[in-house]
Amino acid sequence: MPEMIFSTHPLHPEVTAELQGLGNLTIASEPTPAAILEQSSGASIIVVRAPIPPEILRRETRLRATVRHGAGLDMIPVDVATETGVLVANVPGVNAVTVAEHCIWSSLALLRTYPSVAADLREAGWAVARPHSDHGRELSGRRLGIVGMGNVGNALFRIARHGFGMKVLALTSRPQALPDGAEAADLNRLLGDCDVVVLCCPLNDKTRGMIGAAELARMRPDAILVNVARGPVVDETALVEALRAGTIGGAVLDVFDQQPLPTDHPLMSMRNVILTPHMAGITEESMLRMGQGVVMETRRILAGDRPFNFCNPDAWEAYQARFAK
């Protein structure tokens, strides 16, 4: 009987074709918990781009693995997977440059007052829009703070340092691994010294609520906060208040406490904010690279091998017991 491969979202056409060659591929009708819960019945592999209800892992006796289409594991109940002998794999690093480019272009756009320019050009005309340029600022030579020096942080460092001549301060648990030209700093110094602060750290107990009212108050009044990590890393209420009060200059937000972001959210009407719908890591190229990683891991798992990027190795013994021939 062919293995069922279930994906929470449509995939790149080349990836779709390859997965169809490995089993019966089913795509969720919509990426909601209800649809995923109902339509994943009988799955051997789940390709993850939306949160997976824990009960699926307990229910599906044929489920071999959840494979994250990307790096972050917050969409997968890893503890439940380990408990039930379900493997967890991911595809780290392949969209790092995609996210780093997003941080650069969105910071540039905010520094050059693009939200106000674009809105006024369309609504009020050339003469009203053009004077915003008098308040535009350049990215080159400014100070960048990076919170989290994983794949994204390192890709961002390379572009910022070598492309824009920026001084880079970094908050990292491994300062000895920083590239030449990056300087380790604690959070207080990084927030106080930098013109642009980028959050690209994982969401965990240490980073949840890391940026609150006190931290925002330490930032420069013209500084920009960029969040491409996860929404709960920032206290969203405190951020809205800081933006309204002019405590910081602006924000670039790709992730939020509630996704999708409600249409009546106060962030929606702010001109010192650039908002994107959790798409910093998504381009045609990155979708292909992430999908190719999913295909590689799916092929290995269906062949009985360990995943290359094995995120819960403690599940291996229970997994083998479940699928022993």
TIDODO-379269 format. One record per residue (C-alpha): residue number from 1; x, y, z. Coordinates in steps of 0.05 Angstrom, whole numbers. Example, Ala and Ser with C-alpha at 12.3 -4.5 7.8 and 13.67 -1.06 7.14 Angstrom:
BEGIN
<node milum="1" xx="246" yy="-90" zz="156"/>
<node milum="2" xx="273" yy="-21" zz="143"/>
end
This chain:
BEGIN
<node milum="1" xx="0" yy="0" zz="0"/>
<node milum="2" xx="31" yy="67" zz="-20"/>
<node milum="3" xx="51" yy="114" zz="36"/>
<node milum="4" xx="8" yy="176" zz="46"/>
<node milum="5" xx="47" yy="242" zz="48"/>
<node milum="6" xx="5" yy="299" zz="75"/>
<node milum="7" xx="24" yy="372" zz="68"/>
<node milum="8" xx="-9" yy="430" zz="105"/>
<node milum="9" xx="4" yy="475" zz="44"/>
<node milum="10" xx="15" yy="471" zz="-31"/>
<node milum="11" xx="88" yy="462" zz="-49"/>
<node milum="12" xx="135" yy="481" zz="-105"/>
<node milum="13" xx="114" yy="445" zz="-170"/>
<node milum="14" xx="181" yy="407" zz="-175"/>
<node milum="15" xx="175" yy="386" zz="-102"/>
<node milum="16" xx="103" yy="364" zz="-113"/>
<node milum="17" xx="124" yy="320" zz="-170"/>
<node milum="18" xx="180" yy="288" zz="-131"/>
<node milum="19" xx="136" yy="274" zz="-70"/>
<node milum="20" xx="83" yy="244" zz="-115"/>
<node milum="21" xx="136" yy="195" zz="-137"/>
<node milum="22" xx="147" yy="174" zz="-65"/>
<node milum="23" xx="75" yy="163" zz="-45"/>
<node milum="24" xx="4" yy="190" zz="-48"/>
<node milum="25" xx="10" yy="265" zz="-37"/>
<node milum="26" xx="-49" yy="300" zz="-4"/>
<node milum="27" xx="-53" yy="375" zz="6"/>
<node milum="28" xx="-97" yy="405" zz="61"/>
<node milum="29" xx="-157" yy="442" zz="33"/>
<node milum="30" xx="-138" yy="500" zz="80"/>
<node milum="31" xx="-83" yy="506" zz="132"/>
<node milum="32" xx="-129" yy="507" zz="192"/>
<node milum="33" xx="-125" yy="462" zz="253"/>
<node milum="34" xx="-193" yy="431" zz="235"/>
<node milum="35" xx="-175" yy="415" zz="163"/>
<node milum="36" xx="-106" yy="389" zz="182"/>
<node milum="37" xx="-136" yy="345" zz="237"/>
<node milum="38" xx="-188" yy="315" zz="191"/>
<node milum="39" xx="-150" yy="308" zz="126"/>
<node milum="40" xx="-84" yy="280" zz="154"/>
<node milum="41" xx="-117" yy="214" zz="173"/>
<node milum="42" xx="-74" yy="156" zz="149"/>
<node milum="43" xx="-11" yy="198" zz="137"/>
<node milum="44" xx="58" yy="168" zz="140"/>
<node milum="45" xx="94" yy="234" zz="131"/>
<node milum="46" xx="67" yy="304" zz="148"/>
<node milum="47" xx="101" yy="363" zz="114"/>
<node milum="48" xx="93" yy="421" zz="163"/>
<node milum="49" xx="81" yy="494" zz="145"/>
<node milum="50" xx="25" yy="505" zz="196"/>
<node milum="51" xx="15" yy="484" zz="269"/>
<node milum="52" xx="2" yy="409" zz="278"/>
<node milum="53" xx="-49" yy="390" zz="331"/>
<node milum="54" xx="-17" yy="343" zz="382"/>
<node milum="55" xx="-74" yy="294" zz="378"/>
<node milum="56" xx="-54" yy="276" zz="306"/>
<node milum="57" xx="11" yy="247" zz="332"/>
<node milum="58" xx="-25" yy="204" zz="383"/>
<node milum="59" xx="-79" yy="183" zz="334"/>
<node milum="60" xx="-40" yy="164" zz="272"/>
<node milum="61" xx="-10" yy="94" zz="281"/>
<node milum="62" xx="23" yy="96" zz="213"/>
<node milum="63" xx="55" yy="165" zz="222"/>
<node milum="64" xx="130" yy="160" zz="214"/>
<node milum="65" xx="151" yy="233" zz="216"/>
<node milum="66" xx="135" yy="306" zz="213"/>
<node milum="67" xx="182" yy="343" zz="167"/>
<node milum="68" xx="185" yy="418" zz="176"/>
<node milum="69" xx="186" yy="457" zz="110"/>
<node milum="70" xx="236" yy="505" zz="140"/>
<node milum="71" xx="275" yy="510" zz="205"/>
<node milum="72" xx="231" yy="532" zz="264"/>
<node milum="73" xx="200" yy="476" zz="305"/>
<node milum="74" xx="147" yy="516" zz="342"/>
<node milum="75" xx="93" yy="488" zz="295"/>
<node milum="76" xx="108" yy="417" zz="317"/>
<node milum="77" xx="94" yy="389" zz="387"/>
<node milum="78" xx="163" yy="358" zz="391"/>
<node milum="79" xx="153" yy="330" zz="461"/>
<node milum="80" xx="91" yy="292" zz="439"/>
<node milum="81" xx="127" yy="267" zz="376"/>
<node milum="82" xx="184" yy="240" zz="419"/>
<node milum="83" xx="135" yy="208" zz="468"/>
<node milum="84" xx="97" yy="173" zz="411"/>
<node milum="85" xx="158" yy="152" zz="370"/>
<node milum="86" xx="146" yy="201" zz="313"/>
<node milum="87" xx="209" yy="228" zz="281"/>
<node milum="88" xx="218" yy="304" zz="272"/>
<node milum="89" xx="262" yy="332" zz="218"/>
<node milum="90" xx="272" yy="402" zz="190"/>
<node milum="91" xx="308" yy="438" zz="135"/>
<node milum="92" xx="352" yy="491" zz="168"/>
<node milum="93" xx="391" yy="546" zz="134"/>
<node milum="94" xx="365" yy="542" zz="63"/>
<node milum="95" xx="324" yy="606" zz="68"/>
<node milum="96" xx="374" yy="644" zz="111"/>
<node milum="97" xx="394" yy="691" zz="55"/>
<node milum="98" xx="321" yy="701" zz="37"/>
<node milum="99" xx="305" yy="725" zz="107"/>
<node milum="100" xx="369" yy="768" zz="110"/>
<node milum="101" xx="351" yy="802" zz="44"/>
<node milum="102" xx="281" yy="816" zz="72"/>
<node milum="103" xx="312" yy="850" zz="134"/>
<node milum="104" xx="356" yy="894" zz="90"/>
<node milum="105" xx="303" yy="916" zz="39"/>
<node milum="106" xx="250" yy="929" zz="92"/>
<node milum="107" xx="299" yy="969" zz="135"/>
<node milum="108" xx="319" yy="1010" zz="74"/>
<node milum="109" xx="246" yy="1022" zz="57"/>
<node milum="110" xx="230" yy="1047" zz="127"/>
<node milum="111" xx="293" yy="1090" zz="131"/>
<node milum="112" xx="272" yy="1123" zz="65"/>
<node milum="113" xx="201" yy="1135" zz="92"/>
<node milum="114" xx="171" yy="1090" zz="39"/>
<node milum="115" xx="103" yy="1077" zz="74"/>
<node milum="116" xx="89" yy="1152" zz="76"/>
<node milum="117" xx="117" yy="1165" zz="6"/>
<node milum="118" xx="76" yy="1109" zz="-26"/>
<node milum="119" xx="11" yy="1127" zz="10"/>
<node milum="120" xx="16" yy="1201" zz="-5"/>
<node milum="121" xx="37" yy="1192" zz="-77"/>
<node milum="122" xx="-25" yy="1152" zz="-90"/>
<node milum="123" xx="-73" yy="1192" zz="-48"/>
<node milum="124" xx="-48" yy="1264" zz="-48"/>
<node milum="125" xx="0" yy="1269" zz="-106"/>
<node milum="126" xx="73" yy="1282" zz="-123"/>
<node milum="127" xx="80" yy="1348" zz="-88"/>
<node milum="128" xx="57" yy="1319" zz="-21"/>
<node milum="129" xx="97" yy="1254" zz="-27"/>
<node milum="130" xx="165" yy="1282" zz="-49"/>
<node milum="131" xx="181" yy="1323" zz="14"/>
<node milum="132" xx="183" yy="1259" zz="55"/>
<node milum="133" xx="251" yy="1246" zz="23"/>
<node milum="134" xx="280" yy="1303" zz="64"/>
<node milum="135" xx="274" yy="1259" zz="125"/>
<node milum="136" xx="301" yy="1196" zz="92"/>
<node milum="137" xx="363" yy="1163" zz="119"/>
<node milum="138" xx="416" yy="1117" zz="90"/>
<node milum="139" xx="431" yy="1047" zz="116"/>
<node milum="140" xx="505" yy="1048" zz="97"/>
<node milum="141" xx="552" yy="1059" zz="155"/>
<node milum="142" xx="499" yy="1051" zz="209"/>
<node milum="143" xx="501" yy="1004" zz="268"/>
<node milum="144" xx="464" yy="938" zz="264"/>
<node milum="145" xx="446" yy="896" zz="324"/>
<node milum="146" xx="431" yy="822" zz="311"/>
<node milum="147" xx="396" yy="781" zz="364"/>
<node milum="148" xx="410" yy="709" zz="347"/>
<node milum="149" xx="470" yy="689" zz="305"/>
<node milum="150" xx="444" yy="626" zz="272"/>
<node milum="151" xx="440" yy="617" zz="197"/>
<node milum="152" xx="398" yy="680" zz="187"/>
<node milum="153" xx="441" yy="722" zz="233"/>
<node milum="154" xx="505" yy="702" zz="197"/>
<node milum="155" xx="475" yy="714" zz="128"/>
<node milum="156" xx="451" yy="783" zz="152"/>
<node milum="157" xx="519" yy="799" zz="179"/>
<node milum="158" xx="553" yy="784" zz="113"/>
<node milum="159" xx="506" yy="829" zz="74"/>
<node milum="160" xx="507" yy="886" zz="125"/>
<node milum="161" xx="581" yy="885" zz="138"/>
<node milum="162" xx="608" yy="873" zz="68"/>
<node milum="163" xx="552" yy="905" zz="28"/>
<node milum="164" xx="536" yy="966" zz="70"/>
<node milum="165" xx="597" yy="975" zz="114"/>
<node milum="166" xx="555" yy="970" zz="177"/>
<node milum="167" xx="583" yy="960" zz="246"/>
<node milum="168" xx="551" yy="897" zz="274"/>
<node milum="169" xx="537" yy="880" zz="347"/>
<node milum="170" xx="511" yy="811" zz="362"/>
<node milum="171" xx="476" yy="778" zz="420"/>
<node milum="172" xx="493" yy="704" zz="418"/>
<node milum="173" xx="503" yy="645" zz="464"/>
<node milum="174" xx="567" yy="628" zz="426"/>
<node milum="175" xx="609" yy="692" zz="422"/>
<node milum="176" xx="671" yy="651" zz="405"/>
<node milum="177" xx="637" yy="631" zz="339"/>
<node milum="178" xx="624" yy="702" zz="315"/>
<node milum="179" xx="652" yy="719" zz="246"/>
<node milum="180" xx="709" yy="769" zz="241"/>
<node milum="181" xx="679" yy="839" zz="243"/>
<node milum="182" xx="621" yy="822" zz="289"/>
<node milum="183" xx="626" yy="845" zz="362"/>
<node milum="184" xx="591" yy="808" zz="419"/>
<node milum="185" xx="546" yy="852" zz="462"/>
<node milum="186" xx="494" yy="842" zz="516"/>
<node milum="187" xx="422" yy="862" zz="502"/>
<node milum="188" xx="425" yy="928" zz="538"/>
<node milum="189" xx="485" yy="953" zz="499"/>
<node milum="190" xx="459" yy="927" zz="433"/>
<node milum="191" xx="392" yy="962" zz="442"/>
<node milum="192" xx="424" yy="1027" zz="464"/>
<node milum="193" xx="478" yy="1031" zz="410"/>
<node milum="194" xx="445" yy="1006" zz="346"/>
<node milum="195" xx="406" yy="1042" zz="292"/>
<node milum="196" xx="373" yy="978" zz="268"/>
<node milum="197" xx="359" yy="918" zz="314"/>
<node milum="198" xx="340" yy="852" zz="281"/>
<node milum="199" xx="309" yy="795" zz="321"/>
<node milum="200" xx="323" yy="729" zz="287"/>
<node milum="201" xx="327" yy="684" zz="348"/>
<node milum="202" xx="286" yy="621" zz="362"/>
<node milum="203" xx="225" yy="626" zz="406"/>
<node milum="204" xx="237" yy="592" zz="473"/>
<node milum="205" xx="230" yy="606" zz="547"/>
<node milum="206" xx="289" yy="654" zz="547"/>
<node milum="207" xx="267" yy="695" zz="487"/>
<node milum="208" xx="191" yy="698" zz="498"/>
<node milum="209" xx="176" yy="770" zz="517"/>
<node milum="210" xx="249" yy="789" zz="510"/>
<node milum="211" xx="232" yy="857" zz="482"/>
<node milum="212" xx="184" yy="893" zz="528"/>
<node milum="213" xx="172" yy="965" zz="549"/>
<node milum="214" xx="237" yy="970" zz="588"/>
<node milum="215" xx="278" yy="944" zz="529"/>
<node milum="216" xx="243" yy="990" zz="479"/>
<node milum="217" xx="258" yy="1049" zz="524"/>
<node milum="218" xx="332" yy="1033" zz="518"/>
<node milum="219" xx="331" yy="1040" zz="442"/>
<node milum="220" xx="349" yy="1104" zz="406"/>
<node milum="221" xx="288" yy="1148" zz="388"/>
<node milum="222" xx="304" yy="1141" zz="313"/>
<node milum="223" xx="321" yy="1066" zz="316"/>
<node milum="224" xx="284" yy="1011" zz="278"/>
<node milum="225" xx="263" yy="944" zz="307"/>
<node milum="226" xx="259" yy="886" zz="258"/>
<node milum="227" xx="225" yy="822" zz="280"/>
<node milum="228" xx="233" yy="761" zz="234"/>
<node milum="229" xx="236" yy="713" zz="293"/>
<node milum="230" xx="168" yy="699" zz="324"/>
<node milum="231" xx="114" yy="747" zz="348"/>
<node milum="232" xx="117" yy="730" zz="422"/>
<node milum="233" xx="191" yy="751" zz="425"/>
<node milum="234" xx="163" yy="822" zz="429"/>
<node milum="235" xx="111" yy="849" zz="476"/>
<node milum="236" xx="64" yy="873" zz="421"/>
<node milum="237" xx="24" yy="920" zz="466"/>
<node milum="238" xx="88" yy="954" zz="491"/>
<node milum="239" xx="112" yy="960" zz="419"/>
<node milum="240" xx="49" yy="995" zz="396"/>
<node milum="241" xx="55" yy="1044" zz="454"/>
<node milum="242" xx="129" yy="1057" zz="438"/>
<node milum="243" xx="113" yy="1070" zz="365"/>
<node milum="244" xx="56" yy="1117" zz="382"/>
<node milum="245" xx="99" yy="1155" zz="432"/>
<node milum="246" xx="160" yy="1160" zz="387"/>
<node milum="247" xx="203" yy="1120" zz="435"/>
<node milum="248" xx="232" yy="1086" zz="374"/>
<node milum="249" xx="232" yy="1108" zz="302"/>
<node milum="250" xx="195" yy="1049" zz="270"/>
<node milum="251" xx="187" yy="974" zz="264"/>
<node milum="252" xx="190" yy="921" zz="211"/>
<node milum="253" xx="146" yy="863" zz="230"/>
<node milum="254" xx="138" yy="797" zz="194"/>
<node milum="255" xx="110" yy="757" zz="253"/>
<node milum="256" xx="56" yy="772" zz="304"/>
<node milum="257" xx="23" yy="746" zz="367"/>
<node milum="258" xx="-39" yy="730" zz="327"/>
<node milum="259" xx="-33" yy="707" zz="255"/>
<node milum="260" xx="-65" yy="728" zz="210"/>
<node milum="261" xx="-59" yy="798" zz="239"/>
<node milum="262" xx="-129" yy="825" zz="251"/>
<node milum="263" xx="-149" yy="879" zz="201"/>
<node milum="264" xx="-168" yy="927" zz="257"/>
<node milum="265" xx="-101" yy="919" zz="294"/>
<node milum="266" xx="-70" yy="987" zz="311"/>
<node milum="267" xx="-6" yy="968" zz="274"/>
<node milum="268" xx="-45" yy="968" zz="209"/>
<node milum="269" xx="-53" yy="1044" zz="209"/>
<node milum="270" xx="17" yy="1064" zz="229"/>
<node milum="271" xx="62" yy="1096" zz="177"/>
<node milum="272" xx="125" yy="1083" zz="216"/>
<node milum="273" xx="115" yy="1008" zz="208"/>
<node milum="274" xx="125" yy="959" zz="151"/>
<node milum="275" xx="82" yy="896" zz="158"/>
<node milum="276" xx="89" yy="831" zz="119"/>
<node milum="277" xx="48" yy="767" zz="127"/>
<node milum="278" xx="102" yy="720" zz="154"/>
<node milum="279" xx="136" yy="716" zz="86"/>
<node milum="280" xx="207" yy="738" zz="101"/>
<node milum="281" xx="234" yy="669" zz="83"/>
<node milum="282" xx="191" yy="657" zz="22"/>
<node milum="283" xx="213" yy="667" zz="-49"/>
<node milum="284" xx="208" yy="621" zz="-109"/>
<node milum="285" xx="280" yy="601" zz="-98"/>
<node milum="286" xx="274" yy="588" zz="-24"/>
<node milum="287" xx="210" yy="548" zz="-33"/>
<node milum="288" xx="247" yy="502" zz="-81"/>
<node milum="289" xx="307" yy="495" zz="-34"/>
<node milum="290" xx="263" yy="480" zz="27"/>
<node milum="291" xx="221" yy="432" zz="-13"/>
<node milum="292" xx="282" yy="395" zz="-38"/>
<node milum="293" xx="304" yy="386" zz="34"/>
<node milum="294" xx="235" yy="358" zz="51"/>
<node milum="295" xx="241" yy="309" zz="-7"/>
<node milum="296" xx="310" yy="287" zz="16"/>
<node milum="297" xx="286" yy="274" zz="87"/>
<node milum="298" xx="222" yy="240" zz="65"/>
<node milum="299" xx="261" yy="193" zz="20"/>
<node milum="300" xx="309" yy="175" zz="76"/>
<node milum="301" xx="253" yy="163" zz="127"/>
<node milum="302" xx="211" yy="120" zz="79"/>
<node milum="303" xx="274" yy="79" zz="65"/>
<node milum="304" xx="281" yy="65" zz="139"/>
<node milum="305" xx="340" yy="112" zz="151"/>
<node milum="306" xx="349" yy="166" zz="203"/>
<node milum="307" xx="334" yy="237" zz="179"/>
<node milum="308" xx="395" yy="278" zz="162"/>
<node milum="309" xx="369" yy="336" zz="205"/>
<node milum="310" xx="342" yy="294" zz="262"/>
<node milum="311" xx="310" yy="341" zz="314"/>
<node milum="312" xx="287" yy="290" zz="366"/>
<node milum="313" xx="336" yy="232" zz="366"/>
<node milum="314" xx="307" yy="207" zz="432"/>
<node milum="315" xx="247" yy="183" zz="391"/>
<node milum="316" xx="288" yy="133" zz="351"/>
<node milum="317" xx="281" yy="73" zz="398"/>
<node milum="318" xx="205" yy="81" zz="403"/>
<node milum="319" xx="202" yy="92" zz="328"/>
<node milum="320" xx="240" yy="28" zz="313"/>
<node milum="321" xx="194" yy="-10" zz="360"/>
<node milum="322" xx="133" yy="17" zz="323"/>
<node milum="323" xx="158" yy="-1" zz="254"/>
<node milum="324" xx="199" yy="-64" zz="268"/>
<node milum="325" xx="188" yy="-114" zz="213"/>
end
